[in-house]
Structure formats: structure tokens, C-alpha cells
Amino acid sequence: MLKQTVRYSFLLLLAGCFFSLRAAGSVHTGEPRKVTLLPAEQRKFDYFFYEGLKLKNAGKYDAAFDVFSHCLTIDSTASAVLYELSNFYEQLERPDRAIDLLKRAVANSQDNFTYKIALASISRDLEMYTEAAEEYEALIKENPGKPELNYYLADVYTRQGEVMKAIAAYDALEESMGMNKAITLQKYKLYASLEQADKAFDEIRKLADKFPRESRYRILMGDLYLEKNDTVQAKSCYDRAHEIDPSDPYYIVSMANYYEHTGDKEGAENQIRSALVNPKLDVETKVGILSRYIMKLQQTQNGTESANALFETLLEQHPNETKLNLMYGSLLQLQNKKDEARFQFQLVTESEPENKDAWQQLLNVALKSEDLSEIIRICNRCIELFPDSPEFYFYLGIAYYQQDKYEEALDAYRRGIKVIDPENRDLLSDFYGQTGDNYYQMKQLDKAYEAYDEALKYNEKNVVVLNNYSYFLATNGGDLKKAERMSAQCIKLEPDNATYLDTYAWIFFKQGNYSLAKIYIQTAMAKDGEKSGEIIEHYVDILYKTGEKEKALEQWIKAKELKSESATLDKKIEQQTYIEEVPAE
């Protein structure tokens, strides 16, 4: 069922720009046409058009779509129909078709504001910023009484990276509407992004002068002074902000940052701690203060450890606020304190077993620690609690795979596939790819290849599957042409990946094309391949086949030092000759 698409513009609504059906381009507006209908045809067209509108308004979108499409067979130049259908195609995620229909609507009704603003809007949404800017510029010229259009033009220029043009558009908007907090703050941010500190400061000063009872502008001024290392002026601004609103959380964070800047770490911690123990502040405000303080510490490249004691203080006051445990656990993870982070997440999972975020965080710690038993425990528990969440089946399968428990891994993937949304083709592809890897380890090549084929049906660009599939075909006497095609796709998708370059070289080696094999294996070695025993061994095998036998022996020894898993490596070193590996049965 299609959902109704309604395109309203916030600023246009504020300006009272509502359009009737006639103004929106109905068939009776007198708009220019390339098709002239006979009276009977016009009546037929009008009947179906209004029928389409009624169906759409009644929520019968499939039927409305069909009726509007029929209207277009009667009059292919009717802008109103083109506009309606473009909305449907946009909802169907067919933006190419939607924009084509809107362009035709504009071409056939060049004075219609609604069609033009819709075209500009969809161009902006599709990141066609040059086209969107052109549309908005034309609309501004044609509609001098709608200065709010400069807001959208400024947004497009900002996204496009044309910062000075964006500022000019905001200036035009400000000139027509008068000074506005939101506009001035946007200009401040843009000047700051250009590192034009003086102009950024001027914008904040304007706000501080116009709104003298609002503390945040004084705080922003103080922050800018602090960036210039003018601690005297910064402190003066902060003091003024404190007089206006002593409980402003931004003031507390900025003062803590001021103390950090001046080397007074104790003062910074005391500033935050005084806020955290303040009974007048609710827990949400305290969390916000602590969050902003941590962000400041990260931005100034100071260590975040000073925030740990503050978290402990806050947790003592609010022991049942699990969001604090989650935040603290995340911070501890950033500090690589895995055990402490695990403890915080564990507390939440015990008190709120249904808190999925806590379980995911706990799983993340286990994954980073490569604690396979813990991964299995967490995933099995989460599958009980959240049976429709495929990620837990996925990581359960990986953990079993790492333990060589391939049947258990396959069972996890089979169950996971059943709960994956059929529209999530990439995830289905990953599950089938993992299934193939397990079958391969079980030496069931036919089932492995069948699973890989299934994975590629869902995502033909699944680079991991393409690489594994092609490598296993080459290693086990499979279809080398198919392997070459898939491996070439890997190189196209990730040309600097040493593993994929190695696979491509190995396929050429198996084909007897040693010259090409040498080119790609040397590239693989240059792309960090020297850290892989397997890649080095392939490199040496290729060197041997191209006549560089002495160099090959040296590199075989190096491959052994890097713990290559080749079954023939020791024999190669002992016999000083290349030995073909026996393919899997």
C-alpha cells in the first residue's frame, strides 16, 4: 500500500502560503498545454482527475495512483497530474522518475510556484545541490515577496560547501525579516567553520546586545575569547552569564573548560561536582552537564579519566538510573577499561533484562575481548529475550565458528535467516556467506558453493563472499574462469585490499599465468601483504615458478615465522621445491 506523500514547507506555512487546488495547478488554471482536448475528452479527464483526488484523500493510494496514471494517457501534459504522480514516485523511492515528472510539470506550467518549490525541494533531498540552488535562485527572483526562500537557498549552499554564498543568503533573509536568533546563530557557525573568529564573534555580540537577559550568548562570547587565549575577557563573560542565570548548564561546562584551560584541573572537577550534587538540578540536567563536559574534554584532547569520579558521584545519588550506567560504561570503553565497562553494562542487564541496548553494549565488550564463551552466553540469552533480532544469531554463529563448532554455527545461521526481514538483502547475503564458510570448513564443498551462490543472489557485490568463493574455487580445482570473474569484481570494489589482490594473483597462478600472478602478488605485498604468512607463501610460490628459487626459499622461511597455515610449507622448506597442496575433498 502506498503511503500518502505530503510536502509542506515549514517557513511557507509560517508565511501563510497555502494554495488552493486551482492555485496548485488544477486543470482549469489556464496553464499552457501542448495537448488540446475536445470538450468530451476534457470532461472525461476532469472526472478521472477529481476521482483520483478523492481516492487519495480517502487513503486509497493504490487506486489513486492508477487513476492519475490513466489521466496521463488522456493528457500527457497536465501539470497537476504530473505533480500528483511525482509524489507517488517519490514515496516509492523512485526519485529519478519523480524528478522527471516534476520537470515536465514545471515546463508545462512555468508560473506555478508549487511545482517549482517541489522541484527545488526534491533536488535538494537528492543532493543535486547545483540544480537545487538554480531553482531557489530563480524562485527568489520571481517571488520577491517571499524572502523566506533564502533560508532554503542558504541550506543548499551550506550542504554544497559554498559557505560565503550561504552567508549572503542569510544576510538577504535577515535584511527582509529583521534580526533573528536562528539566522544569526547559523551565520556564527558558518563564520566559525571558516575560522573567521572576528566575524563569528560579531554575530554572537549582536545577539548578546539584543538579548541581554539570555545567558547563553554571554557564554558563547566567553568560549570564543577562550579560544583566543584571552582568559580575562572569557572570565568576564562567564561572570556576566552567571549573574543572569547561575544554574545554566552551559555556564557550568564552560567554567569547567575554563579551569581546564588555565591548568586548574581540580577547579574544573569541583565546578562539575558542585552541579552534580546540587539538589535543585534534576538528573536529566546533570546528565547533560556531564555529557557536555566529556565532549569538551575530548575536543580539547584532554584525558577523559577526570570524568570517572564525577560519574561515581552521580551514581551514588541516582543508583537506579540505568542510563548513567550505560553512559559510564561507554566512557570506560573509550578508555579501554573493558572489565569496568562490562561491570556497568552487566548491572543494567541484571536490573533491566529487557534493555536491549545494554545487552548490545555488553556483547560489544565481549567481541572486542574475543571472549568466545561470553559471546555465546550473551547471544543465547538475547535470543531468548529478543528472538526476532538477527544480530544475535549472527554473532553466535561467528563464535561457534571460531570454536570449530560448525554444526552449532550452521544452526544459528539457519534460525537467524528465518527472522531477517526479506527486504534486508545485504544481511541475508551475509548470513548465507557465513553459512558457506562453515560448510567449507566441514569440507562440504558443494553445499558451500550453493550457499555462496545464494549469498550473491541477495547481494552481488558482497566482497567477502566474492573473495572467499573465488579463492576456494581456485584452491580446490574449481571453475577458474568463474573464480577470475568474481575476484576481478573484488579488485574493482576494493583495489587496495591486500587479501583480495592475493586471491586474484593466486587464481592466475592456478591458471599457469605466472607473469600476471607476479604483478598482482607484488601489489598485494606492497599493500601490507608482508604481514601475512599466507600472502608471503603465495608470493614465494610464484617466485619459484618464475625462476627465482633462492629468493623463494628465504621467503618460505619468513612465511613459516609468520605462522602460515599451509599444510605443505615445511616440505617446501625441507625439499627446497614447490609442492602442490592437495585440494579438499
C-alpha positions in Angstrom: 0.0 0.0 0.0 1.4 3.4 -0.9 1.6 6.0 1.8 0.4 9.5 1.1 3.2 12.0 0.4 2.5 15.5 1.7 5.2 18.1 1.1 4.8 21.1 3.4 7.4 23.8 3.9 7.8 25.0 7.5 8.7 28.5 6.5 6.0 28.8 3.9 3.4 27.7 6.4 4.6 30.4 8.7 4.2 32.9 5.9 0.7 31.7 5.3 1.4 30.4 1.8 -1.5 28.0 1.4 -2.6 27.0 -2.1 -6.0 26.0 -3.3 -6.5 23.3 -5.8 -6.8 25.9 -8.5 -3.5 27.7 -7.4 -1.8 24.3 -7.2 -2.3 23.7 -10.9 -5.7 22.2 -11.4 -6.8 21.6 -15.0 -8.8 24.8 -15.1 -5.9 27.3 -14.4 -5.4 28.2 -18.0 -1.8 26.8 -17.9 -0.2 26.4 -21.3 -0.6 22.9 -22.9 0.8 21.1 -25.8 -2.4 19.0 -25.9 -5.8 20.5 -26.7 -8.7 18.3 -25.5 -12.1 18.1 -27.1 -15.0 19.0 -24.8 -15.8 15.3 -24.3 -12.2 14.5 -23.6 -12.0 17.4 -21.1 -15.0 16.1 -19.2 -13.6 12.7 -19.1 -10.2 14.0 -17.9 -11.8 16.2 -15.2 -13.9 13.2 -14.0 -10.9 10.9 -13.5 -8.7 13.7 -12.1 -11.1 14.6 -9.3 -11.8 10.9 -8.8 -8.1 10.4 -8.2 -8.0 13.3 -5.7 -11.0 11.7 -3.8 -9.3 8.3 -3.7 -6.0 9.9 -2.4 -7.9 11.9 0.3 -9.7 8.7 1.3 -6.3 6.9 1.8 -6.8 4.6 -1.2 -3.4 5.3 -2.7 -3.0 2.3 -5.0 -6.3 3.1 -6.7 -5.5 6.9 -6.8 -2.1 6.1 -8.5 -3.9 4.0 -11.2 -6.5 6.7 -11.8 -3.8 9.5 -12.1 -1.8 7.3 -14.5 -4.9 6.9 -16.6 -5.4 10.7 -16.6 -1.9 11.0 -18.1 -3.0 8.8 -21.0 -5.7 11.3 -21.8 -3.5 14.4 -21.4 0.3 13.8 -21.0 0.9 17.5 -20.4 -1.4 18.0 -17.5 0.9 19.5 -14.8 -1.5 18.8 -12.0 -1.4 15.1 -12.8 2.4 15.1 -13.3 2.7 16.7 -9.9 0.5 14.2 -8.1 2.3 11.3 -9.7 5.7 12.7 -8.8 4.6 12.5 -5.1 3.8 8.8 -5.5 7.1 8.0 -7.2 9.0 9.8 -4.5 7.2 7.7 -1.9 8.0 4.6 -4.0 11.7 5.6 -3.8 11.9 6.3 -7.5 13.4 9.8 -7.3 14.6 9.7 -10.9 11.0 9.3 -12.1 9.7 11.8 -9.6 12.1 14.5 -10.6 11.4 13.8 -14.3 7.6 14.3 -13.8 8.2 17.5 -11.8 10.4 18.9 -14.5 7.6 18.2 -17.0 5.1 19.8 -14.7 7.2 23.0 -14.4 7.8 23.1 -18.2 4.1 23.0 -18.9 3.2 25.4 -16.1 6.1 27.9 -15.8 4.3 30.3 -13.5 3.3 27.7 -10.9 5.1 28.3 -7.6 4.1 24.9 -6.0 5.7 22.8 -8.8 8.8 24.8 -8.8 9.3 24.7 -5.0 8.6 20.9 -5.1 11.3 20.5 -7.8 13.8 22.5 -5.8 13.0 20.5 -2.7 13.5 17.1 -4.3 16.7 18.2 -6.0 18.0 19.3 -2.5 16.9 16.0 -1.0 18.7 14.0 -3.8 21.9 16.1 -3.1 21.6 17.7 -6.5 22.8 20.9 -5.0 23.7 22.8 -8.1 20.3 22.2 -9.6 18.5 23.0 -6.3 20.4 26.3 -6.0 19.4 27.3 -9.5 15.8 26.5 -8.8 15.8 28.5 -5.5 17.6 31.4 -7.1 15.0 31.6 -9.8 12.2 31.4 -7.3 13.7 34.2 -5.3 13.9 36.5 -8.4 10.3 35.6 -9.4 8.9 35.9 -5.9 10.5 39.0 -4.2 7.6 38.9 -1.7 8.8 35.5 -0.4 12.2 36.3 1.3 11.9 33.1 3.3 13.1 31.2 0.2 16.6 32.5 1.1 16.6 30.1 4.0 16.4 27.1 1.7 19.0 28.6 -0.7 21.3 29.1 2.3 20.8 25.5 3.4 21.7 24.2 -0.1 24.8 26.4 -0.3 25.8 25.1 3.2 25.5 21.5 2.1 27.3 22.3 -1.1 30.2 23.8 0.8 29.6 27.3 -0.6 29.8 28.9 2.8 30.1 32.5 1.7 27.1 32.2 -0.6 25.2 30.7 2.3 26.0 33.6 4.5 24.9 36.0 1.7 21.6 34.2 1.5 21.2 34.5 5.3 22.1 38.2 5.1 19.3 38.7 2.5 16.9 36.9 4.7 17.9 38.9 7.7 17.6 42.1 5.8 14.0 41.4 4.9 12.9 39.8 8.2 15.0 41.6 10.7 17.4 40.1 13.2 16.5 36.5 14.1 18.2 34.3 16.6 18.2 31.2 14.5 19.7 33.0 11.4 22.3 34.8 13.4 23.4 31.6 15.1 23.7 29.9 11.7 25.9 32.8 10.5 28.0 32.4 13.6 28.5 28.7 12.9 29.4 29.3 9.3 31.9 32.0 10.1 33.4 29.7 12.8 33.7 26.9 10.2 35.7 29.3 8.0 37.8 30.1 11.1 36.9 33.8 10.7 36.8 34.2 14.5 36.2 38.0 14.4 33.1 37.8 12.3 31.8 34.8 14.3 32.3 36.9 17.4 30.4 39.9 15.9 27.4 37.7 15.3 27.3 36.5 18.9 27.9 40.0 20.2 24.8 41.2 18.2 22.7 38.5 20.0 24.2 39.4 23.4 23.4 43.1 22.8 19.9 42.4 21.6 19.0 39.8 24.2 20.9 41.0 27.4 18.9 38.7 29.7 19.9 35.5 27.9 23.0 33.9 29.4 23.9 31.6 26.6 25.2 34.4 24.3 27.5 35.6 27.0 28.7 32.1 27.4 29.4 31.7 23.7 31.3 35.0 23.8 33.3 33.7 26.6 34.1 30.5 24.7 35.3 32.5 21.7 37.6 34.6 24.0 38.9 31.4 25.5 39.7 30.0 22.0 41.8 33.2 21.6 43.5 32.5 24.9 42.0 35.7 26.3 41.2 34.3 29.7 40.4 37.7 31.3 37.7 38.6 28.8 36.4 35.0 28.9 36.0 35.1 32.6 34.3 38.4 32.4 31.7 37.0 30.0 31.2 33.9 32.1 30.7 36.0 35.3 28.1 38.1 33.5 26.3 34.9 32.3 26.4 33.6 35.9 24.7 36.8 37.1 21.9 36.2 34.6 21.4 32.5 35.2 23.6 30.8 37.8 22.1 27.3 37.0 22.7 27.4 33.3 24.3 24.0 32.5 26.3 25.6 29.6 27.8 28.0 32.1 28.9 25.2 34.3 30.5 23.3 31.5 32.2 26.4 30.1 33.6 27.3 33.5 34.9 23.8 33.9 36.6 24.1 30.5 38.0 27.5 31.6 39.6 25.9 34.6 41.0 23.1 32.4 42.3 25.7 30.0 44.1 27.6 32.8 45.6 24.4 34.2 43.3 24.1 37.2 42.0 20.5 36.9 40.8 20.4 40.4 38.8 23.6 39.8 37.3 22.0 36.7 36.2 18.9 38.6 34.9 20.9 41.5 32.8 23.0 39.1 31.1 19.9 37.7 30.8 18.2 41.0 29.1 21.1 42.6 26.5 20.9 39.9 26.1 17.2 40.3 25.3 17.4 44.0 23.0 20.4 43.5 19.6 19.2 44.7 17.9 21.9 42.6 19.0 20.2 39.4 17.2 17.2 38.1 19.0 14.1 36.8 18.4 14.9 33.2 20.2 18.3 33.6 23.0 16.6 35.4 23.5 14.0 32.7 23.5 16.8 30.1 26.2 18.7 32.1 28.4 15.7 32.4 27.9 14.7 28.7 28.9 18.2 27.5 31.9 18.2 29.9 33.1 14.9 28.4 32.7 16.3 24.9 34.7 19.4 25.9 37.5 17.1 27.3 37.6 15.2 24.0 37.6 18.3 21.9 40.5 19.8 23.8 42.3 16.4 23.7 42.4 16.2 27.5 42.1 12.8 29.1 38.5 11.8 30.0 39.6 10.0 33.2 38.8 13.1 35.3 35.1 12.4 34.5 35.1 9.0 36.1 34.9 10.2 39.7 32.1 12.5 38.6 30.2 9.6 37.3 30.7 7.7 40.6 29.3 10.8 42.4 26.3 10.9 40.2 25.7 7.1 40.5 25.8 7.4 44.3 23.0 9.9 44.1 20.9 8.1 41.5 21.7 4.3 41.8 18.6 3.3 39.8 19.3 5.5 36.8 20.4 2.8 34.4 21.1 5.4 31.7 24.0 6.6 33.9 25.5 3.1 33.9 25.2 2.9 30.1 26.9 6.3 29.7 29.6 5.4 32.2 30.2 2.0 30.6 30.6 3.7 27.2 33.1 6.1 28.6 35.1 3.3 30.2 35.1 1.5 26.9 36.7 4.6 25.2 39.3 4.5 27.9 39.9 0.7 27.1 38.8 -0.3 30.6 36.9 -3.4 29.4 36.4 -5.0 32.8 35.0 -1.9 34.4 32.8 -1.2 31.3 31.5 -4.8 31.4 30.5 -4.4 35.1 28.4 -1.3 34.3 26.6 -3.0 31.4 26.1 -6.1 33.5 24.4 -4.1 36.2 21.8 -2.9 33.7 21.2 -6.3 32.1 20.5 -7.7 35.6 18.2 -5.0 36.7 16.5 -4.5 33.3 16.8 -7.7 31.3 14.7 -6.2 28.5 17.2 -3.4 28.0 18.4 -4.4 24.5 20.9 -1.5 24.3 22.7 -2.8 27.5 23.0 -6.3 26.1 24.4 -4.9 22.8 27.0 -2.9 24.7 27.8 -6.0 26.8 28.2 -8.0 23.6 30.4 -5.3 22.1 32.8 -5.6 25.1 32.9 -9.4 24.7 33.6 -9.1 20.9 36.5 -6.7 21.5 37.9 -9.0 24.2 37.4 -12.0 21.8 35.8 -13.8 24.8 34.0 -16.6 22.8 32.3 -18.2 25.8 30.9 -14.9 26.9 29.8 -14.1 23.3 27.9 -17.4 23.2 26.3 -16.8 26.7 25.2 -13.3 25.8 23.8 -14.3 22.3 21.9 -17.3 23.6 20.3 -15.2 26.4 19.5 -12.4 23.9 17.9 -14.9 21.5 15.6 -15.8 24.4 14.8 -12.2 25.1 14.8 -10.8 21.6 14.1 -13.8 19.2 13.4 -11.5 16.2 16.8 -9.7 16.4 19.1 -11.3 13.8 22.3 -9.8 15.0 22.5 -12.1 18.0 22.2 -15.2 15.7 25.0 -13.7 13.6 27.5 -13.3 16.3 26.5 -16.6 17.9 27.4 -18.3 14.6 30.7 -16.5 14.4 31.7 -17.5 18.0 30.8 -21.2 17.3 32.8 -21.0 14.0 35.8 -19.7 15.9 35.5 -22.7 18.2 35.3 -25.1 15.2 31.7 -26.0 16.2 30.4 -25.8 12.7 27.1 -27.6 13.2 26.2 -25.2 16.0 27.1 -22.3 13.9 25.0 -23.5 11.0 22.1 -23.9 13.3 22.4 -20.3 14.5 22.5 -19.0 10.9 19.5 -21.1 9.8 17.5 -19.8 12.7 18.7 -16.2 12.0 17.7 -16.3 8.4 14.1 -17.1 9.4 13.8 -13.8 11.3 15.5 -11.5 8.9 13.3 -9.0 7.0 13.2 -10.2 3.4 13.8 -6.7 2.3 17.2 -6.7 4.2 19.0 -8.3 1.3 22.5 -7.3 2.4 22.0 -9.0 5.8 20.6 -12.2 4.2 23.7 -12.2 1.9 26.0 -12.0 4.9 24.2 -14.9 6.7 24.4 -17.1 3.6 28.0 -16.2 3.2 28.8 -17.3 6.7 26.8 -20.5 6.1 29.1 -21.2 3.1 32.2 -20.6 5.2 31.0 -23.2 7.7 30.2 -25.8 5.0 33.7 -25.2 3.5 35.4 -25.9 6.9 33.3 -29.1 7.1 34.7 -30.0 3.6 31.2 -30.0 2.1 32.2 -28.0 -1.0 29.0 -28.4 -3.0 26.9 -27.0 -0.1 29.5 -24.3 0.5 29.3 -23.1 -3.1 25.5 -23.4 -3.1 25.4 -21.1 0.0 27.8 -18.6 -1.7 25.6 -18.6 -4.8 22.6 -17.8 -2.6 24.5 -15.0 -0.9 25.4 -13.4 -4.2 21.7 -13.6 -5.3 20.9 -11.2 -2.5 24.0 -9.0 -2.9 26.1 -9.5 -6.0 28.7 -7.1 -4.5 29.3 -8.9 -1.3 33.0 -8.6 -1.5 33.8 -11.1 1.3 31.8 -13.8 -0.3 33.2 -13.0 -3.8 36.7 -13.3 -2.4 36.2 -16.5 -0.4 34.2 -18.2 -3.1 36.8 -17.4 -5.8 39.7 -18.4 -3.6 38.2 -21.7 -2.7 37.4 -22.5 -6.3 41.0 -21.8 -7.2 42.4 -23.8 -4.3 40.2 -26.8 -4.9 40.3 -27.2 -8.7 37.1 -25.5 -9.4 35.9 -23.2 -12.2 38.9 -20.9 -12.6 37.1 -18.6 -15.1 34.3 -18.1 -12.7 36.8 -17.5 -9.9 38.6 -14.9 -12.0 35.4 -13.0 -12.7 34.4 -12.9 -9.1 37.9 -11.9 -7.9 38.1 -9.2 -10.5 34.9 -7.8 -9.0 36.6 -7.7 -5.6 39.6 -5.8 -7.0 37.2 -3.3 -8.7 35.3 -2.8 -5.4 38.4 -2.6 -3.1 41.6 -2.1 -5.3 43.9 -1.6 -2.3 42.9 -4.7 -0.3 46.0 -7.0 0.0 43.9 -10.1 0.6 41.8 -9.6 -2.5 44.9 -8.9 -4.6 46.5 -12.1 -3.3 43.4 -14.1 -4.3 43.5 -12.6 -7.8 47.2 -13.4 -8.1 46.6 -17.0 -6.9 43.9 -17.6 -9.5 46.3 -16.5 -12.2 48.9 -18.8 -10.7 46.5 -21.7 -10.8 45.8 -20.9 -14.5 49.6 -21.0 -15.2 49.7 -17.3 -16.0 52.7 -16.6 -13.7 53.6 -13.2 -15.2 50.2 -11.8 -14.2 50.3 -13.6 -10.9 53.6 -11.9 -10.1 52.3 -8.5 -10.9 49.3 -8.8 -8.6 51.1 -10.6 -5.8 53.8 -7.9 -5.7 51.0 -5.3 -5.5 49.5 -7.3 -2.6 52.8 -7.3 -0.8 53.1 -3.6 -1.3 49.6 -3.1 0.2 50.6 -4.5 3.7 50.8 -8.1 2.5 54.2 -8.6 4.2 52.4 -9.1 7.5 50.5 -12.2 6.2 52.3 -15.6 6.2 49.8 -16.9 3.6 50.3 -14.0 1.2 54.1 -14.3 1.6 53.9 -18.1 0.8 51.9 -17.4 -2.3 54.4 -14.7 -3.3 57.2 -17.3 -2.9 55.4 -20.0 -4.8 55.0 -17.5 -7.7 58.7 -16.5 -7.4 59.6 -20.2 -7.6 57.6 -20.7 -10.8 59.2 -17.6 -12.4 62.7 -18.9 -11.7 63.7 -17.1 -8.5 64.3 -20.2 -6.5 66.9 -18.9 -4.0 64.7 -15.9 -3.1 61.8 -18.3 -2.8 63.5 -20.4 -0.1 64.2 -17.2 2.0 60.6 -16.1 1.8 59.2 -19.6 2.7 61.1 -19.4 5.9 59.7 -16.0 6.6 56.2 -17.3 5.9 56.7 -20.0 8.5 57.8 -17.4 11.0 54.5 -15.6 10.4 52.6 -18.9 11.1 51.2 -19.6 7.7 48.7 -22.4 7.9 49.8 -24.1 4.7 50.0 -27.9 5.1 52.9 -28.1 2.6 55.1 -25.3 3.9 57.5 -27.5 5.9 58.0 -29.8 3.0 58.7 -26.9 0.7 61.5 -25.7 3.0 62.9 -29.2 3.6 62.9 -30.2 -0.1 63.5 -26.6 -1.4 60.9 -27.1 -4.1 57.3 -26.1 -4.8 54.7 -28.7 -3.7 51.1 -28.6 -4.8 48.6 -28.6 -2.0 46.0 -31.4 -2.1 42.5 -30.0 -2.8 39.8 -30.5 -0.2 37.5 -33.5 -0.9 
